[in-house]
Every structure is written in structure tokens, then in C-alpha cells.
Amino acid sequence: MKMPTRKFLNSSPFWMKSAAGATAAGATAIVLTGTLIAGPLVFGGYDIERINSSIATAVKGAIADSSVIESAVVTIDGAVTDLEKDTYKVDKAFVFKKAPWTKDKVEASLSVKATMHRDDNTEKGSVGFDVNLGLKTDTLAFLKLMNHKKLKHCESFKESGMKGIAAKSECGLAADVVKAKDLKEVAGLIQERTKTEIEELKSFVASSQPAVESQTSVLLQDEGRKLLEKTKRKLHALKSIKVELVGEGFTLAMDHAKSRHPGCKIKHLEMVLNPDSASVKADISMRFSTMMYDAMKPEIANVMKGLEEGREFAVEHVASHARIHERLLTAMFAKASLEVGQEGHAGQATGQESGHGTDQGTGQESDTEGLPFNVLQLNEVNGLNL
């Protein structure tokens, strides 16, 4: 379910986009949205087992006739969730009957801990998310499909300057990944593209600095300085990337990445990619006003109490969100499968050696366009937000 906030992370127009409110805000819980009022407001002493039993009833009914989801388990972690401390944790586990990139079943897990950080200025505040996503699937096939989709959006864009450098790196990496033979090759491609992008951005800063400082127009000089600062932030993020081979796969970690959406920041990201599994850990911060949270909190407590008592309004509240996301996931899977059928499997795609492009998703600019985690997109499984 989704909080009424902006999305976060990459907004790639594909069946697995999130990001940024999507994966974290959506997974924060079944109970973080709603305006239903029923019964007394209680902030403590919940029977978590009874709450989870009601959630199970709601989810079971929502996926009973699903053509995509074989099973789904959604639980609130009672050892962590504490309304007095403004902390919530939800765990989800799914088995998909099929997926566009594989004929085999796919197992997925998603765990999200959310903590509200208040501010004395009630118009300010933030929510911190600890996100853990896991997939048991053919990882290389998944990456190939995601990057094949990326290439379609690279064909129609031509950029210059910092955006051009980022687009060339991002689209070039996508083209390379769809032709990769194994994950070790993917790791090498990421390292190579990252190194090249760093050198090109350094050169861009060095050549642009004198021109910016010599501007007689204060407005143009200010805009130029902003662009250079944005480029330097991108460089900082690129330099933090660490890729290491492990067995037949690799790990990728990076710090201080800004999402494509205002108010969201990926403070730290870790990926572990193996041939038959992948996992992502992300430490994310999202702006969320203290005033808005305090307006929502009584309703959170209200729905929690309703779930504890098995009341119809609360169970239906969960079920309605679950049904919406089941339909959305089914439609996204169908769309992706159709595209694969029309264009051939991503593994046979030849792609482009390089390209020009940025994501059309929301039109939001980002300091992290072209970063490997945006290309791999394993942190964008919006379809898991039942």
C-alpha cells in the first residue's frame, strides 16, 4: 500500500518502477494510509498475532484468483513496530507463478522498516526507510529484460553536457548488459563505464569552470555554478561505487545517491547479485512533514485496532489495497510479456553500443542519472507493494 507521498528512486516507465515512494513508502505498511474512523484510538498494547491474522485473511481473498501470484504473506513485525516511537516494520513474501523474464516461479521478499523523524518546524520532518529486497530467480535474464527496456528510451533522446555524458554511460551500459554472457561480465562493464564517466565528468568540470566564472551575467553565472555543483555531486556518488566479484556473481555498493524525486535520498545502497538470486539493501530518507504524520497517526492507530478486532472496515481497507496492487502487477506482467513476444527475448537483443537518453518517467532531474543501480533497477520492484 502506498502513503500519499511522492514516489522515489528511478521512475523508469516499466513494470518494476517504484522507487521512490513506491518501494519504501508503499511497503511501509498496510496501515500507513486511510481516513476511516471507527472505535477508540489506541496507541499501544496491540495483539500483533490477531492483526496479522486479519491481514492474512484480507490478502488471501485478494489473490485467490490471481493469474500471477501463487502465494503472498504480509506481516507486521511486532518486535519492531511501535506507534509511540513512530516506528513500523512490515515483512512480505511472495511466490509468482510466472514472470516476463523466466518460465520458472519467482520467489520475492521485501522487508521495510520506517521511522518518522520529527522536526520542531511541523512543516518539516522526514521518514527513514531501511529496505531489504530479495529475489530468487534467473538474475541475468532479469537484468537483460530491464536493460532492453531501457534501450527503447535511449533511442529518442539527445543531450549534451553533463546530461549527455550520463546518458552515454547509462545507455551504453544498458546495451552492453543485454549482450553479457554472465554476471562477472556485467560487473566488469559497470566498472569500465563508471571509470569512463568519472573521467569525462572531471574533464567537463575543468573545461566549464573558466567559462562559468567569466560570465558577465550574474544570472548565467549562477546557473552555471549550480550545474557544476550538480556535476560534482554526481562525481562524488560515482566515486563511492565499489564493485567486487564474489563467486559467480558480484556485489555493488555506493553512498550518497540522490533519487530522481525531490525530497528523497538514497544514503547507502548495497546489492548482491548471484546467478540464481539477488538482494538489495537501501538506507533511504524521504521528506515528510511532521504535521502530515500527526494528522495520519490516529488513523494508523484506528486501522491497527480494527485489524486486531477483525472489524470489517479494517480488513476491507487492507483487501482493497491488495486487490489494486494485484491488478496492477498482473497488468504490468502482461505488458512486459507482450513486449518480449513482439521484440524477442532480451537476451537476443543486440542493442546499441552507446546512446543518448534519460528517463522520461517524471521529467525530474537527478544528480544520479546513469548510475549503475538505476540501470540494474533491482531496487524498483513496485509490483511487490501488495
N, C-alpha and C positions, 0 to 999 in steps of 0.2 A: 504493500500500500504506500501511497505517496503523501508526504507532507505538502501543504500548499506553498511550496517554495520553488525557486529556480532549479533547473536541473544542473548537474555538474559533470565534470570530466568532458571528454570528447563528445561532440554531438553529431557524429557521423550518421548520415541518414540510412542506417541499415538496421537489421532486425535485432542487433545487440547493443544499440546505443543506450547510454544512461543519462553515465556518468557523474551532470554531477549531482543534481539532487537525486537522479534516478536510482543508482545503486545504493548509495548510503541513505538518502532521505526516504526512499521507498522502503528499504529494508529495516529502517529504524523500528517500525513495527506496525503491526496490525492495528495498534491502538493509538497511534500518534495523530490521527485525524478524526474529525467527527464533530457534529454540533448537536447530537441528540442529548436530551435531558430526561433522566428518569432515576428516581431514587436518591438517597442521600449521597453526598460526596465524601468518600473515604480515601485517605492518602496512605494508609498503611495496613498491615495485617492481612494481606491477601492470601488466599489459598491458591497458590500457583498451579497445583495439580488440577484443580477444578477449572481454572482459567484455561489451561492448555487442553483440557478435555473438551471445552466448548469450542475452542479454536479448531481442534481436530474434527469435530462434527461439522463445522462450517466449511472447512477446506475439503473434506471428503465429499460432501454434497456438490461442491463447486466443480470438482474434477471428475466426477463419476462418469460422465460421457465424453471425456476429453480424448481426442484423437492423437494428442501429442504427449500428454503427461500420464505416465503409468502410476506413479505414486508421489505424494507430497506430504512432508511432515514439517509443521511450523510450530515452534515452541518459544515461549518467553522464558529466559533464564532467570529463575527466581533468586539465585545466589548473587546476581549482579544487579538486577532491576530494583531500583529504589526511588520512588517518587519524591521522597523527602530530599534525596541527594541529587535529584534531577538526572538520574542515570537509568538507561534502558539497554537491554540486550535481547536480541532475537536470533534464534538459530533456525535455519531452513535446510531441508534435504529433499532432493528431487531425483526421480528417475524418468528420463524422457524415452518414449518408445522409439523415437527416431529423431534425426536431425539432418539438416541440409548437407552437412559435410561428411556424414557417415551413415552406413546402413545398420550399424550396431546401436545398442542402447547407450545412453549417456547418463552418467551419474554426476550430479552437481550438488554442492553445498555452499551455503552462504551464511556467515555469522557477522552480525553488526552490533557493535556497542556504541551507543550515542550518549553524550554527556552535554548538558546545557551549561554554558559558561556565561553567567550573568554580568551585567555592566551597570554601574551606578546611573549612567545615562540610559534610561529604559528603551530608547530608540536604537541602542546598540546592544551587542551581545553576539555570541557565536555558539555553534554546536560542533563539538569534536566527534569525529567518527573513526572508530577502529574497524576496518573492514577486512574480512578474510573470505576469499572466494576460492573454491576448489572444483576442478573438473576431472573426471576420469573419461578420457576419450582419446581419439587419434589427434594429438596436438598439432602435428604438421599439417594435416588435412584442414583443421580448423583455421590455422594461420593462413594457409593458401586461399581459402574461401574469403576470409576477411580482407586480405590484401588485394585479391582480384576485384572485389567490390570497390576498394579504394581507388584502383586504377581507372575505373569508369569516371570518377570525379576529377581525375587528374587531366583528362583529355581536353577539358573545356576551359582551363584556366591558364592565364599567362600573367605572371607577376614579375616584379623587379625588386632590386634592393634586398633588404633582409627577408622579405616575404618570398622573393624569388629563390634565394638561397635555401630557405626552409622547404619550399615546395619541391625544389630539385632533389633535395635529400630525401624527403618523405616519399615522393612518388618513385624515385629511383630505387629506394629500399623496397617499396611495395612490389615493383617489377621484379626485383631480384628474388624476393621471398617466394613468389608464386612459381619460380623455377627451381627453388632449392631442393636438394635431394634428401637432406636430413637437417636436424636441429643444430648440429655442430656448424654446418654451413651457414645457417641463419645467424648464429652467434657471431661468426666472422664478418658477415655482411653488416651487422649492426655496428660492430667496432670500426669497420672501414668507413662506413657512411658517417658515423659520428665524428671520427677524426677529420675527415674531409670538410664536414660542415663547420667544425670549430675553426679550422684554418681559414676558410672562406669568410666566416663572420669576423674573425680578427682582422683580416685584410679590409673588409668593408668598413669597420670602425676606424682603422688607421687612415684610410683614404677619405672618409667622410668628415672626420673631426675638423680638419683645417677649413673645409668648405662651410661647415656649420658656424664656426667661430668667426668667419669673415663676413657673414651675412650682416647687411646694414639694417635690415628689417628685424625689429625686435620680435615680432610675431613669428616670422620664419625661423629665426634663430632658436626661439623657444620650442617650436615644433621639431626642429632638427635635434635639439638636445634630448627631447623626450624619446625620439626614435632611437638615438644612440644608447640611452639608458635602457630601453626595452631590449635592444640587441645585447647589451652587456648582461642583463638578467638571463637572457636565453643562453648566452655563453656559460654563465655560472651553472645553469641547470645541466647543460651538455657535459661540462667538465666533471660533474658529480657522478655521471653514469659509470657503473662498474659491471662488466660482463665477464663471467667466469665459466669455463667448461666444467661440467660435473657429469661423469658417466657418459651416457649417450645424449645428454641434454645440456642445459646451461642455466645459470642464474643471472638476473639483471636487477640492479638496484640503483636508485637515484634519489636525490634530495631536492627540496625547494622548487617544486614544479607548480606553476600556476595553471589552473584549469582554463578551459575556453570560456568559462562563465564567470561573470563578476561576483565577487564575494566568496569564491571557493578556491582553496589552495590545497594542493597535494604536498604535504610536508615531507613525507617519505613514502617510497614505493619499492616493494620487493616482488620479484617474480621468480618462480622456479618452474622451468619447462622441461618435462621429460617426454619421451615418445608416446606414452600412454596416459599421461596426467599433466595437469598444470595447476599452479596455485598463485594467488596474488594476495599480498598484504599491503594495505594502504592506510596511512595516517592522514586524515583529511580534516580541514577546518572550513566551516561554512558560516557566513554571516547570518544571524537570525536574531531579531530584536527580542530583548527581554520582555517588552510589553506584549508582543505577539505570543510568546511562550506562556506567559502568565495568564493570557486570555484563553489559551488552549488547555492548560493543565487541569482545570476542573473537569473538562470533558474527557480527558485521558483517564482521570480517576473514575469518572462516571461509567465509561465503557468497560474499564477493568472490573469494576464492581458488578456490572451487568453480566460480564462473561463468567465471573465467579459464581453468580447465582443462576447461570444458564438462561438468562432472560432473552426473550425472542429478539428484542430490538438490538441487543449487542451481538448475538450470533449472526443475525442478518446483516449487521454492519460489516462484520468480517467477511461473510459469504459474498456480499455484493462486490467488495473489492477483489476477492479471489476470482469471481466469475469474470470480471472485467479483464483482469490480467491473464486469465486462461484464454479468453477470446483473442486478446492482443497477441499473446505468444503464438497461438495457432495461426493467426493471420500472417505474422512475421515469418514463421517457418514456411508457410505455404508460398509466400512471396519469394523467399530466398531459394526454395526448391525449384520454383518455376524459372527463375533466372539461371540457375545452374543447368536446368534442362535446355534452355534456349541457347546458352552460350558455351555449353560443355563444362566439364568439371574443372574447377580452378587449377587443379594440378596439371592440366594440359594447356593452360593459358600461357601464351608466350609473353604477353605484357609488353612494356616499353622499357628501354634501357634507362631512361630518365624521363622526367616530365615536369610540368609546371602545374601547380594546383594547390588549393587549400580547401578545407571542408566547407561545404555550403550550408551546413546544418542550421546555424542561427545567425550567421554573419558576425558573430562576436570575434574580436581579435584576441590573440593569445600570445604570451611570451614563449609558449612551448610548442608551437606548430612544428610538426615534423619530428618530434621526439619519438624514440623507439616505442615507448609504451602507448603512444597514440596510434602507431602503425600496427602494433600487435593487438591492441584493443582487447586484451583479456580481462580488463577491468571494466568492461562495458556490458555486462550481461543483464540488460534491463528485463529480459524475459523471465528472470528469476524472481522478480518482485511480486510474487503472488500475495 
